[in-house]
Amino acid sequence: MSAVAVLGAATLLLSACGNPPGTDGSLTNNWKAMPEAAIPTPVAGACYSVTTDDPASVTKWPAPVECTAAHSVETVFVGRFTGDEASQASAPSSGSAGRKTAYETCATEAKTYLGDDWRNGRLDLSVVLPIALHWQGGARWFRCDVMEYKDLNDYDVVQRTASLKGGLSGERAVGLGCLTVTVTSDNRVDKMIPIACTSAHNGEFAGVYDLPDGPYPSGEAARKARLDGCAPVIATYAGVPNDSELTFRVGWISSPFSEVEWGLGNRGVRCYAHKATNLTKSIKGAGPSGLPAD
């Protein structure tokens, strides 16, 4: 009886090692190989709800939300590093050719998405890169993110419930316009609050002046260069000559971007017209008669 039992067990084991019906004896049975793990690439047009005012500093992003839901950041374009930049051990650093190229791409794509240069709006543009771990895992994308500010003085981020697409075209819902400017006793700008041009105001955005390339300018000479650079912007906007009488027609405020922005390739200075007395309409195209020297 013992011998029979052993032989029976051997038979069962041998049967288990055979090929089941419909198989080829291979452990994979011709199944397709699983795809290699890859870092997900972000998508353009996605919106995110984050609490920071600096998207480039976020290391762990939440899942995207519909742009009709409350959010603070919107991705307007997703690009990809190629060539030498893609072969590096880490993502391109600030000031590098690769990062500047990414910023230029983002600025161009944002203009298409928004309808105008993002710097003409109450907006900020961030170039977001993969974190170090994701770069090492093969991620080579860069994201172009835009957020809206309540104003460009306190930089309070707006929680939006609609897309920014087209926000600088047509009615220019997020465009810079007329402002109420308050100045401190030592002649420094304190507040610049957006207001309708039909309401009493003493300031108005005129445009952006780009400084020449080079090291980030600082000090009194840089301040003068920024002010001087805004003079033709103000004159063109108001439709008056850029001559010795300009300062008797209107004053102006220059607002440069940060050194960090400069390192990305943004050398812009926002230029604002400023009057000592209140106006109730725009000075755009006012001409010498609408903006007399006094």
C-alpha positions in Angstrom: 0.0 0.0 0.0 2.9 2.3 0.8 4.5 1.7 -2.6 1.2 2.4 -4.4 0.8 5.7 -2.5 4.3 6.9 -3.5 3.8 6.0 -7.1 0.5 7.8 -7.1 2.1 10.9 -5.7 4.8 10.8 -8.4 2.2 10.6 -11.1 0.4 13.7 -9.7 3.7 15.6 -9.7 4.5 14.7 -13.2 1.1 15.6 -14.4 1.5 19.1 -12.8 4.7 19.7 -14.7 3.1 19.1 -18.1 1.8 21.9 -20.4 -1.8 22.8 -19.6 -4.1 22.8 -22.7 -3.6 25.9 -24.9 -0.1 26.8 -23.6 3.3 26.6 -25.3 5.3 25.7 -22.2 6.8 29.2 -21.9 6.4 31.0 -18.6 5.1 34.1 -20.5 3.0 32.1 -22.9 3.6 34.8 -25.6 2.1 37.5 -23.4 3.2 41.0 -24.4 6.0 42.4 -22.2 4.9 45.0 -19.6 5.9 48.6 -20.7 8.8 50.2 -19.0 8.0 52.5 -16.1 8.1 56.1 -17.1 7.6 59.5 -15.4 4.2 60.9 -16.5 4.5 64.0 -18.8 2.3 66.9 -17.8 -0.4 68.1 -20.3 -1.1 71.7 -21.5 -4.3 73.3 -20.4 -4.3 71.6 -17.0 -5.0 73.6 -13.9 -3.7 73.1 -10.3 -4.6 74.3 -6.9 -1.5 75.1 -4.9 -0.9 77.5 -2.1 2.5 78.8 -3.2 3.2 81.9 -5.3 6.2 80.2 -6.9 5.3 77.2 -9.0 8.9 76.5 -9.8 9.5 75.7 -6.1 6.9 73.0 -5.8 8.3 69.5 -5.5 5.1 67.5 -5.2 2.2 68.5 -7.4 -1.4 67.6 -6.6 -3.6 66.1 -9.3 -4.8 68.6 -11.9 -8.4 69.9 -11.6 -10.8 71.2 -14.1 -10.1 74.9 -14.9 -13.7 75.6 -13.9 -12.9 74.5 -10.3 -10.9 76.7 -7.9 -7.2 76.8 -8.9 -4.2 79.1 -8.8 -1.9 77.8 -11.6 -2.6 77.0 -15.3 -0.2 75.1 -17.6 -0.2 76.9 -21.0 2.4 74.7 -22.7 4.6 71.6 -22.1 8.0 71.4 -24.0 10.9 69.0 -23.9 14.6 69.3 -23.5 16.6 67.8 -26.3 20.2 67.5 -27.4 23.0 68.4 -24.9 20.5 69.7 -22.3 18.7 66.3 -22.3 21.9 64.4 -21.9 23.0 66.2 -18.7 22.9 64.5 -15.3 20.6 67.2 -14.0 18.1 69.7 -15.4 19.4 73.0 -16.8 20.2 75.5 -14.1 19.1 79.1 -14.0 21.1 81.3 -16.3 22.1 78.3 -18.5 21.4 78.3 -22.3 19.0 75.4 -21.9 16.9 77.2 -19.2 16.9 80.4 -21.3 15.7 78.5 -24.3 12.9 76.9 -22.2 11.9 80.4 -21.0 11.9 81.8 -24.5 9.7 78.9 -25.7 7.4 79.5 -22.7 7.1 83.2 -23.3 6.3 82.6 -27.0 3.7 79.9 -26.3 2.2 81.9 -23.5 1.7 84.9 -25.9 -0.2 82.6 -28.3 -2.3 81.1 -25.4 -3.1 84.4 -23.7 -3.3 86.7 -26.8 -0.4 89.0 -25.9 2.9 89.2 -24.0 2.2 87.9 -20.5 4.1 90.8 -19.1 1.3 93.1 -20.2 -1.0 91.4 -17.7 -1.4 90.9 -13.9 0.4 87.7 -14.5 3.6 85.7 -13.8 5.1 83.0 -15.9 7.1 80.2 -14.4 9.2 77.5 -16.0 8.7 74.3 -14.0 11.2 71.5 -14.4 11.1 67.8 -13.2 12.5 67.3 -9.7 16.0 65.7 -9.5 14.5 62.2 -8.9 12.3 62.4 -11.9 15.1 63.8 -14.1 17.2 60.8 -13.1 14.2 58.6 -14.1 14.2 60.0 -17.6 11.8 63.0 -17.4 12.9 65.7 -19.9 9.9 67.9 -20.0 9.5 71.5 -18.9 6.2 73.1 -18.1 5.1 76.7 -18.7 2.8 77.8 -15.9 0.9 81.1 -15.5 -0.8 82.6 -12.5 -2.9 85.8 -12.0 -2.2 88.3 -9.3 -4.8 90.6 -7.7 -2.3 93.4 -8.2 1.4 93.8 -8.9 2.2 95.4 -5.6 1.2 92.8 -2.9 1.3 89.9 -5.4 -1.7 88.2 -3.9 -2.5 85.1 -6.1 -6.0 85.0 -7.5 -8.0 81.8 -7.0 -9.6 81.4 -10.4 -12.5 79.4 -11.6 -12.0 79.9 -15.4 -9.1 79.4 -17.8 -6.7 82.2 -18.6 -6.8 81.3 -22.3 -7.4 84.5 -24.3 -7.2 86.6 -21.2 -5.0 89.2 -22.9 -7.2 89.5 -26.0 -10.5 91.1 -26.6 -11.6 92.7 -23.4 -8.2 91.8 -21.8 -9.7 90.5 -18.6 -6.3 90.2 -16.9 -4.6 93.0 -18.7 -2.8 95.8 -16.9 -4.6 99.2 -17.2 -5.3 102.2 -15.0 -4.2 102.3 -11.4 -4.5 104.2 -8.2 -0.9 104.9 -7.1 0.1 105.9 -3.6 3.6 107.2 -2.9 5.4 107.4 0.5 6.9 110.6 1.9 10.3 109.8 0.5 8.8 109.4 -3.0 8.7 105.6 -3.2 5.8 103.8 -4.7 3.7 102.2 -1.9 0.6 100.8 -3.7 -0.5 100.3 -7.3 -4.2 99.2 -7.2 -6.0 98.3 -10.5 -9.1 100.5 -11.2 -11.3 101.3 -14.1 -10.0 104.1 -16.4 -13.4 105.8 -16.1 -12.8 106.2 -12.3 -10.5 108.7 -10.7 -6.9 107.4 -11.1 -3.4 108.7 -11.3 -1.5 105.9 -13.0 -1.7 103.8 -16.2 0.3 100.9 -17.6 2.0 101.9 -20.9 4.1 98.9 -21.9 7.3 97.0 -21.4 10.9 98.1 -22.2 13.6 95.5 -22.6 17.1 96.3 -21.3 20.2 95.2 -23.3 21.6 91.8 -22.4 24.4 91.6 -19.9 24.9 91.2 -16.1 21.9 92.0 -14.0 22.0 95.8 -13.5 21.9 97.3 -10.0 22.5 100.6 -8.3 21.7 104.2 -9.2 23.0 103.9 -12.8 20.6 100.9 -13.4 17.7 102.8 -11.9 18.4 105.7 -14.3 18.6 103.4 -17.2 15.3 101.9 -16.4 13.6 105.3 -16.1 15.2 106.5 -19.3 14.2 103.4 -21.1 10.5 103.9 -20.2 10.5 107.5 -21.6 9.9 106.4 -25.3 7.4 103.7 -24.1 5.3 106.4 -22.3 5.6 108.9 -25.2 4.5 106.3 -27.8 1.6 105.2 -25.7 0.4 108.7 -25.0 1.0 109.9 -28.6 3.3 112.7 -27.6 6.9 113.6 -28.5 9.7 112.1 -26.5 11.4 115.4 -25.9 12.4 117.8 -23.1 8.7 118.6 -22.5 7.7 115.0 -21.8 8.3 115.3 -18.0 6.1 118.4 -18.0 3.3 116.4 -19.6 3.5 113.2 -17.5 5.7 111.4 -15.0 6.4 107.7 -15.0 7.3 104.7 -12.9 9.7 101.9 -13.9 9.2 98.4 -12.4 11.9 95.9 -13.3 11.6 92.2 -13.0 13.8 90.3 -10.5 17.3 89.0 -10.9 15.9 85.5 -11.0 13.8 86.5 -14.0 16.9 88.1 -15.6 18.7 84.8 -15.3 15.9 83.2 -17.3 16.2 85.8 -20.1 13.5 88.3 -19.1 15.1 91.7 -19.2 11.8 93.6 -19.2 10.8 96.7 -17.3 7.1 97.5 -16.9 6.5 101.2 -17.5 3.6 103.1 -15.9 2.5 106.7 -16.6 2.0 108.7 -13.4 0.2 112.0 -12.9 0.1 114.3 -9.9 -3.6 114.9 -10.4 -6.4 112.4 -11.1 -7.7 111.5 -14.5 -11.0 109.9 -15.5 -10.0 108.5 -18.8 -7.0 106.7 -20.5 -4.1 108.7 -21.8 -3.6 106.2 -24.6 -3.2 108.2 -27.8 -4.2 111.5 -26.0 -1.7 113.5 -28.0 -0.2 116.9 -27.1 -3.6 118.5 -26.7 -4.9 115.8 -24.5 -1.8 115.8 -22.4 -0.5 119.4 -22.4 2.8 120.4 -20.9 2.4 122.2 -17.6 
